[in-house]
Structures are given as C-alpha cells and as structure tokens.
C-alpha cells in the first residue's frame, strides 16, 4: 500500500511537469496526445520560450518503465529547461544535457530526445535528434511528408566524446499551415493482435490526409486510429504526439 501511495505521488508530480496549458504563441498552434502505459510514464514533451521570438520544443522517451524512468525523465526535463534558457543552439543544449544526466543514468538505460527551436521572425526550425524517432513535416501546399532525420545518439550512453561528435544540427523553413509532428516510438510501435506495428508510413498517410483539419481533430484521428489498430488493447508503451 505504501508503494502504491508512492506511485500515486510520483504520478501527480509527473502531471505537473508536463504542460497542461500551452503558451499563447500567436503564430503557432500546439496540441498533444499523451497516453501513459502505466500510472507513471517515461515520455516527456515540452514547449517553452527561449528568446523574445524564439520557442523551444522537445519530446523525449526514457528507455524502461515505471518510477526509475519517471525519475530520469524529471532529471532530463530540469536539465533541458535550465540549459535552454541560455539561448544556446539545440546541439549545444543537448550536449550539456547529456553531460548532466549521463553520470546518474542507471546501467542500460538511455533517453532518446528531439529538441528544436522555432524562430518566429524567420519561420526557421533548427533542431537535433538524439537517437529519437524522426520528426515528420507535412507540407500544407503539397501534402508531401518529409522525415527530418539528422544523426545523433541517445542521451546517457556516452559521457561526451562520441555523443558530442555524432550530434548533427539541421534547419528547415516552415510555410503557413505546415504541420510539424514530434512523437515517441509508442505511437509507431503500437501493435495489432497479429504483432504488426502501426508504423511510420501509416502515421504519415494519416497526417497527410488530415493536414488541413484543426489540430484537435488531427490528434483525435491519430488516437482513434491507434486504438482501432490495437483492437482497444491497453497501450504497451507510453504514446506521445506533439503537433505544431
């Protein structure tokens, strides 16, 4: 019973760490789908201001489940939020975050993450991917879905040299009504009873078709598609989707 009480406290703390209300950015709409597989999850998503007209967006996924994963997620969130406030570029921020969290990471645990900064004046998104699922950019005009996939290893696997060297930063310019989608592998690895995974192609096709709908409807369509595909089975892994 004490353990169950501890887990409930951890759940409440974690809910406070994930944004429930998004800042009013004006030019950018935001919506999220978050379905933890347990009372406490290892997924993290965030949005925060890093400059006068610059906003940071992040999605991360801690390997493993339960309280240990939730604790490492909280540690990663704190490090990312503190270092992001320096206005550093995404690669510098993730290098500093890795330097902070790696020594405390339990053996065989790691954190995949994607962190980007959107400059509202230039409509430029600059981002890095640390061993995470590729971001998907759905072009409003053509329906083309681009996989944004710069190289980088997950946080916590290496104390610095290999991580720092392998982290690639890339930029892309967003057009009006373009849809940027960050997500964790709990979305694409949702499985049906035969063991087949939902996959990135199904997700991309769904987003392409739904790209002109309000974000809340896009989120609902993805959620319904996942639940239907899994025949209502409970989520085996945390599912997180950040729509911009």
N, C-alpha and C positions, 0 to 999 in steps of 0.2 A: 504493500500500500504506500509505503514511503517512496519507493521507486516510482510508482505511478504518479504520485504527487509531484515529484521532481520533474518528471517528463512534462507534466502539465504546466509547470512554471516555465520550463525551457520553451514550450510551445508559445506561451504568452509573450516571453521575451523576444522570441524569433518574429512573431507577428508585428511587434513594434519596430523591428529592424528592417522590415520590408515596407516600401512605401504603400500606403493605402490611399493617399491623395496625391495627385501629381501637381507639380508647379505649373502655373499658367504661363506657358512659353509663347503663346500667341500664334506664331507661325507653324508650330509643330503639335500635332495631336499624338497622344500616347494612350495605349491600352495594354493590359496584360492578362494572360491566362496563367494561373498558378494553382496546381493541384499536387500537394504533397502526398507521397505514398504512405507516410506514417504521420504520427502526431507532430514530430519534428523532422524537418527535411534538410537536405544538403544543397539545395539550389538557392541562388541569390540573384536578385535583379535590382537595379537601382537607376536613378536619374537625379542629377544634381548640377547646380551651376558652378562653373569653374572660371568664369570671367564675365565681363559685362554682357557680352553677346555670345558666350560660348557655354555649351552644356555638355556634361559627361553622361554617357550611357553605359551600363555594364550588365552582363549576365555571366554567372559562374556556376559551376557544378562541382561539389566535393565528391570524390570517389568514396564509396561506402555509404552507410545509412546510420540513422539513429543519433544519439546525443553527441558522439565524437565528431561526426560530420557537421552537426549543427554548431558545435563549438569552433571548429576550424572555419566554418562559413562566417561566423561572427568576427573572428580574428581577421579574416581576409577583408571583410567589409570595412572594419575600422581602419586597417592599413590603407586600403584603396581611397577611402573618403579623405583621410588626413593628407596623403601624398597628392591626391588630385587637386587639392586646394592651392598647391603651389603654382598651378597653371602650367605644369610641365606637359610635354607631349606624351601621348599614350605609351610609347615604348619606354620612356624614362620612368613613368609611373609604375608600369608593370615590373620593371627591373627592380625598383625599390620595394614593391610589394613582395616580390619573390625573396629578396634579401631579408625581409622582416619575418615572413611566415615559414620559410624553409627550415630553419633550425628547430622549430617547435612541431613540425609535421610528424605525426606518427608514421612508423615504418610502413611502406607500401601504400600510403595514402597520398593523394595529389589533388590539385584543384585545376580544372580547365576553366578558362575565362576568356571573355572578349570585352574589350574596353575601347570606346571611341569617343571622340569629341566632335560635336557639330558646331561649326561657326555659322551663325545665322546671317551674317553680312555677306559671306561668300557662298553660302549653302554647301560648304565643303565638309565632308565627314572624313576624319582621319582616325584610323583605328589599328589595333593589334589583336592578334588571336593567339592565345597561349594554350595550344592543344585542344581547342574548343571546336564545336560544330561550325561550319562556315556560315557567315551571315548571308541572308538572301535579300537581294534588292530587286523589287518588282517595278519595272519602268511603267509608269502610268500610260504613256503615249503608245507604246508598242505591245505591252504585255510580256516583254522579254524578262526572264528571271535570271539575274546574274548571281553566281556564287562568289562571294568575296572571301578569299581563302589565303591570306598571307601566312607565311610559315611561322612556327613558334611552338615550343614545347610547354607542357603544363607546368603550373607553379608547384614548387615543392620538391621536384625530382632532382634538381641540381642546385648547388649553393650559389652559382653565379656565372662562371665562365661559359659553360655550354648554353645556359639559358639566355644570357645576355647576347651572345654571338648569334644565336639562331632566331632571335625575335625580329620579325620583319614588320615595318610600318607601311601602311598604304593609305591612299586618299582617293575619294571619289566625289563628284559633284552631284547633288540631288536636284531633280527638277520638281516643279509643283505637282503635287498628288502622288509622287513616287512613294512606295511603301517599303520601309526597311524592317526586316524581321530578324530578331535575335532569339535564340531558343536553346534549350538543353536537349541532350540525346533521349531524355524521357519521352519527348514528342515523337521523334523519328523511330525510336525502338519500341514503341507501343506495338504489341504483337496480337495477332488474332489466334483463335484456338488451335490453328494448324502450325503456329510458330512463325508465320510470315510477319515481317516487320512493316509498319506503315511506310517508313522510308521518306527520303528527301524528295523524291520525284512526285509522290502523291501530295506532299505538302506544297511543293512548288506549283503543281497544277491547280490545287485548290485556291492558293493565293492569287494566281493569275486570273482565275475566273471571278474571284471576289474583290479584286483590287479597287473597284470604284464604289464599293459599299462603305457605309460608316464603319469605323474601326470596331465598335462594339459588335456589329454584325459579323465582321471578319472573324473576331475572336470566337463568337458563338458557333460559327460554321466549323472552325477548326476543332473546337471542343466536341461538338456533335459528331463530327467525322471520326474522331479518335475513340469516343465512347462506342459508337456503332461498330467500328472496325474491331474493337476488342470484345464485342458482344457483352458490353456492360461489366466486364471483369474489372476488379479494382486495379488502379494503377500500380504496376510493379516497381516503377521508379518515379521520382518527382517529375512533373511536367511543368515546364516554364516557357512562356512565349511572351516576348516583348515586341509590341507593334508600334512603329513610329510612322 
